[in-house]
Amino acid sequence: MKNLPLKRWLQTRLGFFSLLTLLIWLKTVFSYYFNFSLGASDPLQHFLMIFNPIGTTILLLSIALYIKPTRSCYWIMYAIYFLDSILLLANVIYYRQFTDFLTINTITSVGKVTNGLGKSINSLLTWPDLFLILDLLLVLIALLRGWIKMDERPFSTLKAFTITSLGAFIFLLDLTLSESNRPQLLTRTFDRNYIVKYLGLNTFMVYDGVKTAQNNQIRSSADGTDINEVLNYTQAHQAEPNSAYFGNAQGKNVIVIHLESFQQFLIDFKVNGQEVTPFLNKLYHDQNSLSFSNFFHQVGLGKTSDAENMLENSVFGLPQGSVFTSLGTDNTFQAAPAILQQTAGYSSAVFHGNVGSFWNRNHVYKNFGYDYFFDSSYFNTSSEANIGYGLKDKLLFAESIKYLERLQQPFYTKFITVTNHIPFNLTQADTDFTIPDTADSTVNNYFQTAHYLDQAIEEFFAYLDRSGLAQNSLVLLYGDHYGLSNSNNKALATLLDKDTDDWTAFDNTRLQRVPLIIHMPGLKGGIKDTYGGEIDVLPTLLHLLGIKTDKYVQFGQDLLSDQHQQLVAFRNNNFVTSKYTVLGGKGSKSNVYDNSTGALLTELTNAQIKTLDQEQTAVDQALALSDSLNNKNLLRFYTPSGFRPVDPEKFDYLNEITELIQRQTKLGDQSTSLYSQTGHSTTKLYKTDAPELTDPENDIDEFPNVGSNKATDSSKQ
């Protein structure tokens, strides 16, 4: 076959098959690099982006090779090629507007897609898109005019199966290489970009279709009575607010600072005589701060997204995958932004220097009821400003001020930091912190990024003081999950003055503690030894704001309540109490450690066995009911009195600068934004030593040009 001239080769079924495969491959790779922002960061990722369309294209087109009649074989092959090309073009158009890929639910909701695009499809098309569709016409003409002759010779089923097997082999090779570069790619999906980057657009569509079918099947089996068991549990599980704290922060702005990968042991920790986090240490001990020394993260595979879900809904994550990516687009929530808006008139916003599609936030936040989501498109994300998972923390805080000052007060805002994320890399221009010298570079670098994060927060707090926001704001800081994994902990042990030979699973669990600091001028502070976790943050915060929680579905309890049960459930069904750490089994049949000594208890009393088994039952029940609530979308069956289910169609994160200005202008003298109160911008009050902002041309006053669909002419503001 290789010796046949090209023209004769194209007159065979295999030649036509190869031509269509080549055309789809060229168009797909072109789109990966020129239409999508997939973020390939190493040679293997670039190779996989070039390689991944081949296997699935062969698999799809090979279906036609099993068709015996010649004309049917050719036209079915062309139809598959045509539909695959149209799917690619549709994704290009959709991505151009939403920076995301089409899903099965989006495709089946054609009307919503058309309305959501806002502009006509014609205006979203560009001249290079001709490359994606011109070949469809040329191949069609070639078939109709006989320039490509249909091969009448029979094509055996064995040959067709061989080609299908080749496609399957190429796909499995792609999957294997992808898993080596991004473990748990399909079980821990943070971003649709990742699946497309590693496995291709066709694989993403199949994956999304399977997940959609699974979710729909589970949801279709649910009815309104399924929520009753959840309601019975959460209402019986309520902890009454502490009267000494209830309403202390009523009407205050709420600023949540998400401390990426920040662990409790960093507080008051020194390396080579240097405090790693001097500002957070000061804040932790401040008389106006409520700080919690036994506060645990409770995330599963959803990691950061699990932490956010618990923080803002008081509902656990999933045993596999992430609520955000698996269910967040369609589920009903009773989240903090919606509760605060409906009960106390809060506006809300998230500031995050990564792409909006990461963890599916651009969809989930709409279902939470967030008014605004300022993702990377609203910031200067040049290469020197970015690190790993987005904008460096000092730049995030500094560049967010021009948006923050325009929010109507009271506001509920969240800052998601990223610099303290593995691999913990910074340039010498970013930090002069002297790292330790353990055998593990990940451990060493962790301290310099934590120090950088501490400096970023100090700069932000200084701005809050200068601008006057501090006096009218409650700031809640929390660590989302561990930064150093169990595999790093023995290298860390030497810095903790621990013998690595004596290191146990108990020590690993103690390192799952993360900070929780609630700071507000006039708040009666102190360090609380109460055992709790991320599931408990929302009821604690709402009670401080003077909002009762008994009508909402929340699995956590107010950490300040006398009725708070000090039982911390982990996603793997292990748990911690104020007395015991229970790991690796079920209740009394687990490895049980004494918290006060760290010793493994080898002989348990009957009373201990009874207590541990009861606590295990309580943990299992809470997690199972939370899973049922999430998977069956049970909140669609229950609306608390006075609460309106969020309509995500009301939120559009594409032109937020314009919306901020228009809302402020419309309110006029009634505007409560800081900008309106001062009569001018407060960005000049923000002081940072970030090297990227030392250039006078880098003015944080200016609104960025954030793309054709989000750009705002700052001269018109």
Secondary structure, 3 states (H helix, E strand, C coil): CCCCCHHHHHCCHHHHHHHHHHHHHHHHHHHHHHCCCCCCCCHHHHHHHHHHHHHHHHHHHHHHHCCCCHHHHHHHHHHHHHHHHHHHHHHHHHHHHHCCCCCHHHHHCHHHHHHHHCCCHHHHCCHHHHHHHHHHHHHHHHHHCCCCCCCCCCCCHHHHHHHHHHHHHHHHHHHHHHHHHCCCCCCCCCCHHHHHHHHCHHHHHHHHHHHHHHHHHHHHCCCHHHHHHHHHHHHHCCCCCCCCCCCCCCCCEEEEEEECCCCHHHCCCEECCEECCHHHHHHHHCCCEEEEEEEECCCCCCHHHHHHHHHHHCCCCCCCCCHHHHCCCCCCCCCHHHHHHHHHCCEEEEEECCCCCHHHHHHHHHHHCCCEEECHHHCCCCCCCEECCEECHHHHHHHHHHHHCCCCCCEEEEEECCCCCCCCCCCCCCCCCCCCCCCCHHHHHHHHHHHHHHHHHHHHHHHHHHHCHHHHEEEEEEECCCCCCHHHHHHHHCCCCCCHHHCCHHHHHHCCECCEEEECCCCCCEEEEEEEEHHHHHHHHHHHCCCCCCCCCCCCCCCCCCCCCCEEECCCCCEEECCEEEECCCHHHCEEEECCCCCECCCCCHHHHHHHHHHHHHHHHHHHHHHHHHHCCHHHHCCCCCCCCCCHHHCCCCCHHHHHHHHHHHHHHHCCCHHHHHCCCCHHHCCCCCHHHCCCCCCCCCCCCCCCCCCCCHHHC
